[in-house]
Amino acid sequence: MTDDATVMPPTIREATRTWARIGVLSFGGPAGQIALMHKVLVEEKRWIDDRRFLSGLNFCMLLPGPEAMQLATYVGWRLHGVTGGLIAGLLFVLPGAVLMLALALGYAHFGSVPIAGALFLGIKAAVLAIVVEALLRVAKKALHQPADWAIALGAFIAIFFFAVPFPLIVIIAGVIGYLRGRGAPVLPASTDARVTPGETLRTIVVWTAIWVLPLLAVAAMFGEAHVLTQLAWLFSKLALVTFGGAYAVLAYLAQEVVQTYRWLTPGEMLDALGLAETTPGPLILVTEFVGTLAAFRHGGGNAIVMGVLGAMVTLWATFVPCFLWIFAGAPYIERINAIPALRSALAAITSAVVGVILNLTVWFALHVLFATLDGVQAGPLRFEWPQWTTIRWDAAGLALLAAVLLFALHRGVATTLAITGGTALTLHALGVI
């Protein structure tokens, strides 16, 4: 599609209705969400041409955070400036965020009920198959050369066997990729949105203040040891390193939430991703579940109020930085995409993400399929290993069902989750699980 194929920009009201529709229908993870936006914005509405849509997507892939939400913000910015970007980004997130808050509060009250446990066993089994599918999909796109495979293998070994922090893996991979890409010729590029360095600096200062000052106010009000302050710090840090989407960052998130802060159990982390899979919006809304439960349990005072505050702090720390990246970087998108070293850095980070998702897959499999795990530690070597006699055959059977639905019958994520969850409830009613 050429630039001439686009139509007149919509009114704010028309765009708002469309962004609300996309926000409600944005199931299926970033791939499905990006496909939905392309169908609506490029093919149906013709508000943006294919070249600019793909340029925006490439830029968003370079950024930490949910690329689909940032792409929506970018298109909204192109149509109506900062106001349009805010409308698009907020409506992409809010429907799923409201639903996730309700589900998280319900889980905090009823998660230990036997029938709920059976339902979540089915969801966990489906999530295991979904993560395997994500691993294969990303690996197919990312691993083309021996160096790509080496980076992926190195990332897996580092995080699984040596518990190397995810941010450090991302930084090392990015530096390797950047060095590999240096020296290649810069592609010609043009931009239709000229800004001065002063304007960019002002945007950065304003949006950094919008991001940080409310979180500093939370810390001043509740104290640095309070769970809300810890949530603000953890998810602000996470916002800087969430390359590769929710699947990649979950390993790091689980490491912090389960092992460092002990807010959730491994099984509850699996439940969190299962709920994120069943709701619209970015999969990174899994963080909202974590923030809600952590504050609900450890915030003191009224548990529901604290749970809501935990969700608000988490959402603010997770998504406000996305507006900073887009509003500061959008005028430079075409020039950035023309720099080979940055594209090479992204490719290396994506290769490392394959190794991180493999670690996440193994982590999920161990905690879903086995009742008991042993910790292995020898010097810097630290990892978990199952007691093979504690395998859960009910979970294994449900995971196999989910794999058949996804890989053999090509059913969607929502259908797979519904069938495995329904099967688990049926087996519970029959007294099998």
Number of C-alpha atoms within 10 A of each C-alpha: 12 10 12 7 13 17 12 10 15 15 10 15 9 10 21 17 13 18 25 19 15 24 26 17 18 25 23 22 24 19 11 14 25 20 14 17 22 19 13 17 23 20 16 10 17 20 22 23 19 19 13 17 20 13 18 23 20 19 25 26 22 20 21 19 27 26 27 27 25 28 28 31 31 31 24 24 22 19 20 18 14 17 13 22 24 20 20 29 26 21 25 28 23 17 20 24 25 13 15 26 22 15 18 26 19 11 18 19 13 13 17 11 10 12 17 17 18 23 23 25 26 30 31 32 30 31 29 26 26 24 19 19 16 18 22 15 12 16 22 11 12 20 20 11 8 9 13 21 19 15 25 27 17 17 27 24 17 20 23 21 16 15 17 16 14 25 17 13 21 25 14 17 25 24 18 16 26 20 14 16 19 15 9 11 11 14 11 10 12 10 11 8 11 8 11 9 9 9 11 15 11 13 17 18 14 12 19 16 13 15 21 17 12 15 22 15 12 18 20 11 12 13 14 14 9 16 24 30 21 20 25 26 20 17 23 23 14 21 21 15 21 26 27 26 21 23 24 23 24 24 24 22 22 23 17 16 22 17 13 10 13 13 20 18 13 18 15 20 23 25 25 26 23 24 24 28 25 20 24 26 31 27 25 24 29 24 24 28 30 26 31 32 27 25 26 26 18 15 21 12 10 10 18 18 15 23 28 21 19 28 30 19 26 26 22 20 24 26 23 20 21 25 23 20 20 23 22 18 18 21 20 17 22 20 16 21 20 17 18 20 23 22 21 21 25 25 23 28 29 29 31 33 30 31 26 32 28 28 23 26 22 17 20 23 22 18 19 23 22 19 14 16 15 10 9 11 12 7 6 10 12 14 17 17 13 17 13 12 9 12 17 15 12 18 23 16 15 24 26 17 19 29 23 15 21 19 13 9 10 12 15 14 20 14 15 24 27 17 18 27 24 16 17 27 22 16 15 17 12 9 8 10 17
